């Protein structure tokens, strides 16, 4: 395939050899290669029996199946919920009717290549991208240890993100030139959207493991699923908690100006408004700002009883402390980034009582999760986080699809895109009509400097005969 039809930007951002992941001549980065940024980590131990997911952990859709609309949220959170539309979108999967499923395998295959698009080095998501990569590398290493003699190995082809608009499009096109059969990434919402447009043309399936932008899968491009629950799951749960359970009716919003916070905060504000409590203030701050006295003054004048915070954890922790020092006693609420240690470190005592959403309880004793944690710690020397867990799950979905479908990216797409449920190390996932994971999220509260999870039953998908049992 010639790169020129797909390259949307003529000039790639240059990266020094010291800053870029180790690559071969084609730009590929071998999983855990000797010159990799993580080469000092110990190699993976022999994979345990059944490290590759059992078929019973996959539940596939049936042709023409309909799904609950709007992320399976309560109807009171839907837009225009009192109106029955003539036609409702996003309740069925977009079919792919093109050719390809009967194409022969690519000639001269020496491996089964899987692509990965990292975040740009030095950006706010770089550390999360490293942990994402670690989860993917572990999954590929374990899968290769289970390959039988004569079977082609899986090979990770990795590219570091480009910190300019449209850079992800170039990388998605480059992965097509490198003949990947599928790829994973990216964290940044803008990058994911741009790469997805190229994916529609190159017809290479993408498993997104870390971008919660709810509009990503609503593009209805049938070459994408997302394993991370989107903004609607977190912000919808928070809006109901703040308005219905906590009884707050004067909500101020303080957020950074990037796409992640803009999309997430506006989704929350929409939900709060539909519940009868429009935000009394929406104020922005610059990432890394040291002082926000103007915003704090405006918040104080609005007399809120709840403040929704969204931004990098160190920033919102620092501002939570400043808000308390200004004498504002409103309750703090936020989303998954408050789980990171940087928030607690910056906020100090101001974190007390802060309530936020998170995807699952990392202290859960589910065997799939505890086994993954042990193997991850042995491989990388530290605990996994949600980014590592969802990356591992996304990689296993891709690896399983390649194992079943063989080196045919159209049949791989069918295996990936037609999932209804998947039991991963992060728990059961359920995919809606757009291919987004709509599994319920958890409520967490800081109490005496510790994260306390609100009791909640583990989600298990219903089936005709009852429930799906936990698979080995």
Protein Blocks (a to p, Z undefined) as FASTA:
>chain_A
ZZklmmmbfbdcdddfklpccddfkopacehiakbmklmpccdddddehkaccfklpccd
dehiacdeehipafklpghklbccfbdghkaccddfbehjlpccdehiabdcddddddde
hiaklmmmmmmmmmmmmmmmmmmmmpcehiacddddddddddbehklmmmmmmmmmnopa
bdcddfblklmmmmmmmmmmnopacddfkbcbfklmmnopakbccfbdcfklmmmmmmmm
mmmmnopabdcddddfbfklmmmmmmmmmmmmmnopacfbdcdddehiabdfkmmmmmmm
nopabdcddddfklmmmmmmmmmmnopabdcdddfklmpmklmmmnmmmlgopacddfbd
fkbcbfklmmmmmmmmmmnopacdfklmmmmmmmmmmmmmmmmnopafklmmmmmmmpfb
dcdfkopcdddfkopafbdcdddddeehiacdddddddddddfklpadddZZ
